[in-house]
Each structure stands twice: as C-alpha cells, then as structure tokens.
C-alpha cells in the first residue's frame, strides 16, 4: 500500500466514522449492525473512488472477503441513489 493509500484509508475512515457517529474500532469486528455495516460500505465505496486499492486489499483492511467489499460498494451506490441523506452525508465527508 502506498503512502497515499494509507493516508486515504486513515482520513476516509476518520471522516466517515465522525459523520455517521461510529467508532473506527468496531469496523473490523464481525458484526452486521446497520450503522456499522453502512459505515464500512461508505468507506469501501470511497476507497474505490479515491485510490487504486483492489477489492482484496480493501477487504484485508477490514478483515473481510473481497466479495463483501464488492457487495458493500454496490449496496452503497444504491443507497446514494435511493436516500438523499446518504448523499448529503457523503458530501459532508468529502469537504
């Protein structure tokens, strides 16, 4: 992982967790609680947009299989279209 990718991972995780109100320490845990899962999905999507990290590389950061990252990315894209509040939250993160 390059220095930029490490920085993007760190800053993206901090920003999304702050906006959503989730501790970054719960993200690698195995739970599927909605706020935690949506937070992870947002980070998956942002990392795919901002970096050249592959699905397996992102999955490794969160102790997840690469197919979980793929599903999370698609689920978050659907949420952006269907839920205006998620799109507004994403804009807040990108500021």
C-alpha positions as CSV (number, residue, x, y, z in Angstrom):
1,X,0.0,0.0,0.0
2,X,1.4,3.4,-1.0
3,X,1.7,6.3,1.4
4,X,-1.3,8.0,-0.4
5,X,-3.4,4.9,0.0
6,X,-2.6,4.7,3.7
7,X,-3.4,8.3,4.1
8,X,-6.7,8.0,2.2
9,X,-7.7,5.0,4.2
10,X,-6.9,6.7,7.5
11,X,-8.6,10.0,6.6
12,X,-11.6,8.4,4.9
13,X,-12.2,6.1,7.9
14,X,-12.0,9.0,10.4
15,X,-14.3,11.3,8.3
16,X,-17.0,8.7,7.7
17,X,-17.0,7.4,11.3
18,X,-17.3,11.0,12.6
19,X,-20.2,11.8,10.3
20,X,-22.0,8.5,11.0
21,X,-21.2,8.5,14.7
22,X,-19.4,5.1,14.7
23,X,-16.1,4.3,16.4
24,X,-13.5,3.2,13.9
25,X,-12.6,0.4,16.3
26,X,-15.8,-1.5,15.5
27,X,-15.3,-1.6,11.8
28,X,-13.2,-4.8,11.6
29,X,-15.4,-6.6,14.1
30,X,-17.6,-9.4,12.7
31,X,-21.0,-7.7,13.5
32,X,-23.6,-6.7,10.9
33,X,-25.3,-3.9,12.8
34,X,-26.8,-1.4,10.3
35,X,-24.8,1.7,11.3
36,X,-21.5,-0.3,11.3
37,X,-22.2,-2.0,8.0
38,X,-23.3,1.2,6.2
39,X,-20.2,2.9,7.5
40,X,-18.0,0.2,6.2
41,X,-19.9,0.3,2.8
42,X,-19.3,4.0,2.6
43,X,-15.6,3.6,3.2
44,X,-15.4,0.7,0.7
45,X,-17.0,3.0,-1.9
46,X,-14.8,6.0,-1.1
47,X,-11.6,4.0,-1.2
48,X,-12.5,2.5,-4.6
49,X,-13.2,6.1,-5.8
50,X,-10.1,7.7,-4.3
51,X,-7.4,5.0,-4.5
52,X,-6.2,2.2,-6.7
53,X,-6.8,-0.3,-3.9
54,X,-8.2,-3.6,-5.1
55,X,-11.2,-5.4,-3.5
56,X,-8.9,-7.9,-1.8
57,X,-6.7,-5.1,-0.4
58,X,-9.7,-3.2,1.0
59,X,-11.1,-6.4,2.4
60,X,-7.9,-7.1,4.2
61,X,-8.0,-3.7,5.9
62,X,-11.4,-4.7,7.4
63,X,-10.9,-8.4,7.8
64,X,-13.5,-9.0,5.1
65,X,-13.6,-11.2,2.0
66,X,-13.2,-9.3,-1.3
67,X,-16.8,-10.2,-2.3
68,X,-18.0,-8.5,0.8
69,X,-16.3,-5.3,-0.4
70,X,-17.8,-5.7,-3.8
71,X,-21.3,-6.2,-2.3
72,X,-20.8,-3.2,0.0
73,X,-19.7,-0.9,-2.8
74,X,-22.8,-1.8,-4.8
75,X,-25.1,-1.5,-1.8
76,X,-23.7,1.9,-1.0
77,X,-24.2,3.1,-4.6
78,X,-27.8,2.0,-4.4
79,X,-28.2,3.9,-1.1
80,X,-26.8,7.0,-2.7
81,X,-29.5,6.9,-5.4
82,X,-32.3,6.0,-3.0
83,X,-31.5,8.0,0.0
84,X,-30.8,11.7,-0.1
85,X,-29.5,11.7,3.4
86,X,-26.6,9.4,2.5
87,X,-25.7,11.6,-0.5
88,X,-25.7,14.6,1.9
89,X,-23.5,12.8,4.4
90,X,-21.1,11.8,1.6
91,X,-20.8,15.4,0.6
92,X,-20.0,16.3,4.2
93,X,-17.2,13.7,4.3
94,X,-15.7,15.0,1.1
95,X,-15.4,18.6,2.4
